[in-house]
């Protein structure tokens, strides 16, 4: 019997993933991670589900790993002028890095999660990552860093289900978390004030500085440069006759630039820290679709690999607020080609 360890967050998705795998005849165990703060309620919720299913429940303390790999990278990206995506970082280094490694060491064949995505194979046996059936819940964007070796040992039981079907299964099993709300915030910054979190965590103060317009004229003062991201419109404290946005950040000068929406457009970007799933490398320009944020619609583009760890993506039309630190993910229909972390993008 194949053994699978299910990452159980205490929410409905991972609970139903565990139930489905038990139904399918796998030898199952659950695990909940301590990553930051006090998640005792989530641990208790996950254990209730595990007990109901009659499977063993583990608790792993990965707080040191999470602090080093996720929080520290999060802070460094903001300090370098970017805007990080902590879910991408966590999947890469914690869930499918440290946790998958522990699962295999313990003799499990697979690690399963409640992510909405699918894993298939092509004719050659190469693993492919695909969008989920429920496109509104699809999480393939935050999973682009998965390698062939990792994909061989991962199960996504919810990939072929709609969210409404998942809740019905939870109701059928009588899970107390069947209607549990999903968190939309960064898990370690639940109030959304990441600037205050960073100051408390690092002991640093990020000082005020100049706000300038596209001509270089000082038009105001900002409250600390790490509190602003490209495309931001709210909370700028500057009056204008037209909508204005953060269009650039100068970390050395501790200044931000405001401009109109046209000043946000980029047709091209460079990405590093790349991972390709559908191919070993891009030997020639590839027609694809791409998106630069999780909730964005994909847009037509051409991707070129310009180095061992670099891709250049050229969009057919200018894209709004292409932001260093975020990820660009490439698609061929429902298949994830791969992606990387955006390093920069010249403006149109």
Secondary structure as GFF3:
##gff-version 3
##sequence-region A 1 348
A	DSSP	beta_strand	3	7	.	.	.	ID=ss1
A	DSSP	alpha_helix	12	23	.	.	.	ID=ss2
A	DSSP	beta_strand	27	34	.	.	.	ID=ss3
A	DSSP	alpha_helix	40	53	.	.	.	ID=ss4
A	DSSP	beta_strand	56	61	.	.	.	ID=ss5
A	DSSP	alpha_helix	63	66	.	.	.	ID=ss6
A	DSSP	pi_helix	67	71	.	.	.	ID=ss7
A	DSSP	alpha_helix	72	79	.	.	.	ID=ss8
A	DSSP	alpha_helix	86	90	.	.	.	ID=ss9
A	DSSP	pi_helix	91	99	.	.	.	ID=ss10
A	DSSP	alpha_helix	100	105	.	.	.	ID=ss11
A	DSSP	beta_strand	110	112	.	.	.	ID=ss12
A	DSSP	beta_strand	117	121	.	.	.	ID=ss13
A	DSSP	beta_strand	127	131	.	.	.	ID=ss14
A	DSSP	three_ten_helix	140	143	.	.	.	ID=ss15
A	DSSP	alpha_helix	148	152	.	.	.	ID=ss16
A	DSSP	beta_strand	154	155	.	.	.	ID=ss17
A	DSSP	alpha_helix	163	173	.	.	.	ID=ss18
A	DSSP	alpha_helix	194	202	.	.	.	ID=ss19
A	DSSP	beta_strand	209	213	.	.	.	ID=ss20
A	DSSP	beta_strand	218	222	.	.	.	ID=ss21
A	DSSP	three_ten_helix	225	227	.	.	.	ID=ss22
A	DSSP	beta_strand	245	250	.	.	.	ID=ss23
A	DSSP	beta_strand	255	259	.	.	.	ID=ss24
A	DSSP	three_ten_helix	261	264	.	.	.	ID=ss25
A	DSSP	beta_strand	265	276	.	.	.	ID=ss26
A	DSSP	beta_strand	286	291	.	.	.	ID=ss27
A	DSSP	beta_strand	299	307	.	.	.	ID=ss28
A	DSSP	beta_strand	310	320	.	.	.	ID=ss29
A	DSSP	beta_strand	327	332	.	.	.	ID=ss30
A	DSSP	beta_strand	335	344	.	.	.	ID=ss31
###
